[in-house]
Amino acid sequence: MENGMIVQTKGLVRVFDEREIIRNCNINVREGSIYGFLGANGAGKTTVFKMLTGLLIPTAGKVSVMGMDIVAQRDRILRQIGSLIEVPIFYDHLTAVSNLEIHLAYMKTQGMGIATALKMVGLDPSNKHPVSRYSLGMRQRLGIARAIVHKPKVLILDEPINGLDPMGIREMRELFLTLVHKEGMTLMLSSHILSEIEHIADTIGVIVNGEIVEEAELGSIREKYPDGLEDYFFKMMRGGREND
């Protein structure tokens, strides 16, 4: 890994229908940190996450995870990545436990154990109901459980608190901090709830129209924007930069 960066992109480009959706995108995520990825709807956050996890192939540029190229060493990298991107899809006729068993079999590992992962996200391992009977919040919790059960080194979560009530949001916040500080994971997450990013992130990356306009330590942002991350975010959206 270069300079302790567990995830890096350099000159990343993705073209759809002859249109650059992602352009010259450079990301640097330090190992053992929480990276808050911010941007307006349609800015390109999900597309970037899909390239980081091998779901999309970059048109140009490079993605490096743990010092390995995501295109050349995709299978090896994916065993070390946990992800929740867009709406999680499950085998709805099966239980949560069965869904995680299938995932672990695919990953060829026992991970942290299914019961442990389910309890960490606030689900009951003894629940025999099929996932089709789960609420939106329960499905989101299960998606997070599937992302962490194999004990990945890197966790990539796209809007992970969607569908959760205030208590659930707080529980997930505490879980994310535990995963980083006690389980040794590195976390990248996006959220439209800026206060949640502000509670836990070490570094902020802002994407505007497919390009990273700035990466900044949360501590330095707080010094210049004492009223909160919202003021900083809207300045970035207007074309400003934190050090202006």
Secondary structure in CASP SS format (residue, H / E / C, confidence):
PFRMAT SS
TARGET T0000
AUTHOR 0000-0000-0000
METHOD secondary structure of the structure
MODEL  1
M C 1.00
E E 1.00
N C 1.00
G C 1.00
M E 1.00
I E 1.00
V E 1.00
Q E 1.00
T E 1.00
K E 1.00
G E 1.00
L E 1.00
V E 1.00
R E 1.00
V E 1.00
F E 1.00
D C 1.00
E C 1.00
R E 1.00
E E 1.00
I E 1.00
I E 1.00
R E 1.00
N E 1.00
C E 1.00
N E 1.00
I E 1.00
N E 1.00
V E 1.00
R E 1.00
E C 1.00
G C 1.00
S C 1.00
I E 1.00
Y E 1.00
G E 1.00
F E 1.00
L E 1.00
G C 1.00
A C 1.00
N C 1.00
G C 1.00
A C 1.00
G C 1.00
K H 1.00
T H 1.00
T H 1.00
V H 1.00
F H 1.00
K H 1.00
M H 1.00
L H 1.00
T C 1.00
G C 1.00
L C 1.00
L C 1.00
I C 1.00
P C 1.00
T C 1.00
A E 1.00
G E 1.00
K E 1.00
V E 1.00
S E 1.00
V E 1.00
M C 1.00
G C 1.00
M E 1.00
D E 1.00
I C 1.00
V C 1.00
A C 1.00
Q C 1.00
R H 1.00
D H 1.00
R H 1.00
I H 1.00
L H 1.00
R C 1.00
Q C 1.00
I E 1.00
G E 1.00
S E 1.00
L E 1.00
I C 1.00
E C 1.00
V C 1.00
P C 1.00
I C 1.00
F C 1.00
Y C 1.00
D C 1.00
H C 1.00
L C 1.00
T C 1.00
A H 1.00
V H 1.00
S H 1.00
N H 1.00
L H 1.00
E H 1.00
I H 1.00
H H 1.00
L H 1.00
A H 1.00
Y H 1.00
M H 1.00
K C 1.00
T C 1.00
Q C 1.00
G C 1.00
M C 1.00
G C 1.00
I H 1.00
A H 1.00
T H 1.00
A H 1.00
L H 1.00
K H 1.00
M H 1.00
V C 1.00
G C 1.00
L C 1.00
D C 1.00
P C 1.00
S C 1.00
N C 1.00
K C 1.00
H C 1.00
P C 1.00
V H 1.00
S H 1.00
R H 1.00
Y C 1.00
S C 1.00
L H 1.00
G H 1.00
M H 1.00
R H 1.00
Q H 1.00
R H 1.00
L H 1.00
G H 1.00
I H 1.00
A H 1.00
R H 1.00
A H 1.00
I H 1.00
V C 1.00
H C 1.00
K C 1.00
P C 1.00
K C 1.00
V E 1.00
L E 1.00
I E 1.00
L E 1.00
D E 1.00
E C 1.00
P C 1.00
I C 1.00
N C 1.00
G C 1.00
L C 1.00
D C 1.00
P H 1.00
M H 1.00
G H 1.00
I H 1.00
R H 1.00
E H 1.00
M H 1.00
R H 1.00
E H 1.00
L H 1.00
F H 1.00
L H 1.00
T H 1.00
L H 1.00
V H 1.00
H H 1.00
K C 1.00
E C 1.00
G C 1.00
M C 1.00
T E 1.00
L E 1.00
M E 1.00
L E 1.00
S E 1.00
S C 1.00
H C 1.00
I C 1.00
L H 1.00
S H 1.00
E H 1.00
I H 1.00
E H 1.00
H H 1.00
I H 1.00
A C 1.00
D C 1.00
T E 1.00
I E 1.00
G E 1.00
V E 1.00
I E 1.00
V E 1.00
N C 1.00
G C 1.00
E E 1.00
I E 1.00
V E 1.00
E E 1.00
E E 1.00
A E 1.00
E E 1.00
L H 1.00
G H 1.00
S H 1.00
I H 1.00
R H 1.00
E H 1.00
K H 1.00
Y C 1.00
P C 1.00
D C 1.00
G C 1.00
L H 1.00
E H 1.00
D H 1.00
Y H 1.00
F H 1.00
F H 1.00
K H 1.00
M H 1.00
M H 1.00
R C 1.00
G C 1.00
G C 1.00
R C 1.00
E C 1.00
N C 1.00
D C 1.00
END
